[in-house]
Amino acid sequence: MTNGADILAQTLVAQGVDTCFANPGTTEMHLLAALGRTEGLNLHLCLFEGVVTGAADGYARMSGKPAATLLHLGPGLANAMANLHNARKAATPMINIVGEHATYHLACDAPLTSDIAAMAGTVSDHVTTPQAANNVAQDTAAALAAIAGREARVATIIVPNDVAWTETEVPSAALPVAQPQAHDPADVDPAADALRQGPGGLLLIGAPHITRRMAELAQAISDSTGCRVFTEAAVGRMSRGGSAPSLRRLPFHVDPATSALEGVADAVLVGARAPVAFFAYPGRPSDLLPPDASVLPLCPPLGDVETALEALAEALGATCTTARKLAPLAVDAGAPITAETLGAAVAWALPNDAIVVDESITNGLHLFANCGDSPAQHDWINNRGGSIGYSLPVSVGAAVACRDRPVLCITGDGSAAYTPQALWTMARSRLNVTVVILANRSYRILTNEMSKIGAGAPNEFTLPLMSLEDPAPDWVKIAEGHGVPGERVSNARSLAEAVARCMAEPGPRLIEAVM
């Protein structure tokens, strides 16, 4: 006979879900058994729940379809929440399966009992708990329909243990899904007029995936009008390099961001929200646009961005060109690894069709721009949620989704320390991921932010809470302990050569770049 867990797994496969990242426990054993015996589902074990959800995020960003996760009760979900937050901010489709105590056992208040639905609600757009095995099919179908619609992207289905093991034969049917919201044609001409004023007009673009075509259209609009063009400060995925125009991101830090937007009179938002500061700072604005700037939303977030840009380009008579002259790339042989030389080294080494997962933070100031001028076509993934420790797990998922493409993960040593367990999954699944650890032995962003936010300069009392010295993590040994070969480099040329070599070899590799 078929049980509720079987029906859930069968419903996932029937509606296109083919991959599940898991860290199960006792309450998930029936779910695990069903996922394992359902044809068409690929399972990957992760040693920490934050790796599970980050990997599902990376898989969905690159495959364009939802991944599933399997988590153990409330504490397992709690461990997973930071990267669920990041996935939700990136509008990544994902369905989390969280085991729950049997319905009759909840009243016992056993040690692992918690309010799973309340926790899930903070990082999910859709939360459901089937109360009987006969409800599993339709509740699962409803969750999948929700995350394919116009707004929701992350769903969590909480499955009581007795619901999972109870026999049922109730099947599900796919539910209708709302199409992406189109722009209003009446908004196109006012948007075009706003951009015709040149630098006083701003075109701000946001999308879960900024395609090469979107970049070409945006550049054509800028060339036609002289308007400023930015993407949001962080993008879920951007296709770039080669002949694609190198779009600029709105700066992360509040001062360069307000400077970049100074003098904007009209802002046309295409798939983007009006920009705000990442944090509040004394004497600085939360809203980054000038106070007297008007805002013209042409296409909502998760809307049909490419069609809206096509309409705007047509109204302006803007024509796309694909020719772009790229300067030869070079790396100074003896230069130390710095924020400046890092970008040149990676751009020089980047192979065609690579996927770059960027968590370089303070040392990545030049990285994005340099790689945008690389002759190698590639996809760029950023952290839209801001919770660190996302890049190693996201790289796992991206590599699972795109087995034929090399993945480059660039991360600070502080961020990497949150989710080093991802290295084990890279080794276990033999994934083509090259990890570059930027070892500056500190939470450098905190030393930069402390005085900016008005808390004074770092001193002998606060610096120890921002330093990763005494002892300094040995990332080569950490990698090798997880089954990943590692090496250490200390100058830009050695870094470039190591990245090029490692990305050309199958399987995972780690490079510790001493800064």
Secondary structure as UniProt FT lines:
FT   HELIX           4..14
FT   TURN            15..16
FT   STRAND          19..22
FT   HELIX           26..28
FT   HELIX           29..37
FT   TURN            39..40
FT   STRAND          42..45
FT   HELIX           49..63
FT   STRAND          67..71
FT   HELIX           73..89
FT   TURN            90..91
FT   STRAND          94..100
FT   TURN            103..105
FT   HELIX           106..108
FT   TURN            111..112
FT   HELIX           116..121
FT   TURN            122..123
FT   STRAND          126..128
FT   HELIX           133..135
FT   HELIX           136..147
FT   STRAND          154..160
FT   HELIX           161..165
FT   HELIX           185..187
FT   HELIX           188..195
FT   TURN            196..197
FT   HELIX           198..200
FT   STRAND          201..205
FT   HELIX           212..225
FT   STRAND          228..231
FT   STRAND          238..240
FT   TURN            242..243
FT   HELIX           254..260
FT   TURN            261..263
FT   STRAND          266..270
FT   TURN            282..283
FT   TURN            291..292
FT   STRAND          294..299
FT   TURN            301..302
FT   HELIX           305..316
FT   TURN            333..334
FT   HELIX           339..349
FT   TURN            352..353
FT   STRAND          354..359
FT   HELIX           361..364
FT   TURN            365..366
FT   HELIX           367..372
FT   STRAND          378..381
FT   HELIX           391..401
FT   TURN            403..404
FT   STRAND          407..412
FT   HELIX           413..416
FT   TURN            417..418
FT   TURN            420..421
FT   HELIX           422..428
FT   TURN            429..430
FT   STRAND          433..439
FT   HELIX           444..452
FT   TURN            453..454
FT   TURN            460..462
FT   HELIX           463..465
FT   HELIX           475..481
FT   TURN            482..483
FT   STRAND          486..489
FT   HELIX           492..504
FT   STRAND          509..514
//
